[in-house]
Amino acid sequence: MKTALFTILVALSLCTASPVMAASVHGYTALSAVAMNANKQQQKLKVNSKEQAVQLAKRQYRGKVLKVQSSRVNGNPGYSVKLLSNDGVVFYVKVDAKTGRVSRN
C-alpha cells in the first residue's frame, strides 16, 4: 500500500515538474535566440557605438561635441550628434549606423 502511494506521488510530481522544466528550457532557448539575433544585427552595423559616431561626425564636421544619443536615421538605427562649430553655431549631425553615412541637418 505504501509502495503504491509512493509510486503515485512520484508519478504526479514528475508530471507537474515536466512542464516547468520544459518552459525553463524553452525560455532559455528563446533568450539565447534573441541574444544571437541582436549580435548578428550588431555585426551588420558599420557604426557600433556612440564613440564611433562621434569620430565620424568630427572627421567630417569640425566642432565641439555637446551631446550624442541613439536615434533612428532613415529607418535604421543610428546616432544624433549635437555639435558646436568654431563660429559658435549649434548644429546636428545624423550618423546612420547601418551604412555609416553622416549627414548634417
Secondary structure as the mmCIF struct_conf table of DSSP 4:
data_model
#
loop_
_struct_conf.conf_type_id
_struct_conf.id
_struct_conf.beg_label_comp_id
_struct_conf.beg_label_asym_id
_struct_conf.beg_label_seq_id
_struct_conf.end_label_comp_id
_struct_conf.end_label_asym_id
_struct_conf.end_label_seq_id
HELX_RH_AL_P HELX_RH_AL_P1 LYS A 2 LYS A 44
BEND BEND1 LYS A 46 LYS A 46
BEND BEND2 SER A 49 SER A 49
HELX_RH_AL_P HELX_RH_AL_P2 LYS A 50 GLN A 60
BEND BEND3 TYR A 61 TYR A 61
BEND BEND4 GLY A 63 GLY A 63
STRN STRN1 LYS A 64 VAL A 73
TURN_TY1_P TURN_TY1_P1 ASN A 74 GLY A 75
STRN STRN2 ASN A 76 LEU A 84
TURN_TY1_P TURN_TY1_P2 ASN A 86 ASP A 87
BEND BEND5 GLY A 88 GLY A 88
STRN STRN3 VAL A 90 ASP A 96
TURN_TY1_P TURN_TY1_P3 ALA A 97 THR A 99
STRN STRN4 VAL A 102 ARG A 104
#
